[in-house]
Amino acid sequence: MAAKIKKGDRVEVMTGRDKGKKGDVLKVFPAENRAIVQGVNLVKRHQRQTAQEQGGIVSKEAKIDMSNVALLDPKDNKPTRVGFKILNDGRKVRVSKRSGEVIDG
């Protein structure tokens, strides 16, 4: 099955404590159906000091379930569901269900 949400997509959180927040997808874990979204689901972690980084308590993004995020429509920047369409040249592309706009290339 093709992925409905990919790295670099702009998404909005629909449920949970970060509801309404928007961010870019940094990494996707298709096997777990989870993703890491920039600035969303922040957790505090104890970090040991290294030569490059200082130690202490740092905030970093944790994985969030993909069912809790929705892709933002490229046309009006509102959450949309994703469909698929085969173009005349044979390419399979993602399509916004809200506006019918092609999402990728």
N, C-alpha and C positions, 0 to 999 in steps of 0.2 A: 504494500500500500504506500502511496506517495505521502510525504509529510505535508500536513496542512500549515504547520508553523515551522519556519526555518531560521537559522542564524541570521541576524541582521534585521529581522522583521520588527516592526513597531507594534507592540501589543498593549492592551489595557487589562488590568486585573478586575475580574467580575465579582469575586467573592473573597471572604476572609478579611483579615485585619488591614490589608493593603488595598482594599476595594477602591477602585477609581484611579489608582496610580497608573501611569503610563511609563513604558521603558522599552529599550531595545533588547532583543534576545541575544545573549552572549554565547550560550552553548545549549545544545539540544541533546537529550538522552532518549532516543526513540524506543529502546528496549524497555525503559522504565516509564515511558510516556510522561517525562518530566523535562523541565527546561530551567535555565538560570536567566533571570531578567534583571537588567541593570537597575539598581536602586530599589528593588522589591524583595521582600522576605529577608530583610537584613537580620543577621544573627551575630552575637559577640563571640569571639574565639580567642583563647589564650595563645599568643604567638611567641615562640622561643626566638631569642635574638640570633641573627645570623650576620655575616660580614656585610650583606647588602641591606638588610632590614633591621629596624629597631624592634626590640621585644615589647610585650605588653598586651593589652586587650584591644583587638582590632575588630571592626565591623566588616562583614563580607556577605555577599549574596548567597542564599541557600537555594536548593532546587524547589521548584513549585510545580504542581501538577498542571498539565496542559489543558485539562478540562476547566481550570479556573481562570484561564486567560483567553482573550478574544483578539484576533487580528484587527488592526485599524484599517478602515477603508481608505485607499489612497486618494479618493475624490473628496470626501467630507470629514475625514479624520474621526469617524465614529466606529464603534465596534461592529464587526460583521462576521458572518459565517463564511466558510470557504468552500467553493465547489471546484470542479475540474472541467476542462473543456479541451477538446482536440482541435487544433487549428488546421487550416487548409494544407499547410506545409508538413503536417504530421506531428507537430510538437504538442505535448500535453502541458497545459499551463493552469495555474491557479486563478480562479475568478472570484471576485467579491459577489456574494449573494445579495448584498444591499444595493449596489449600483450597477452590477454586471461588468464592472471594469476589470481588465486583466491585471493581475498583481505583479507577476514577474515576466520580464522581457518579451 
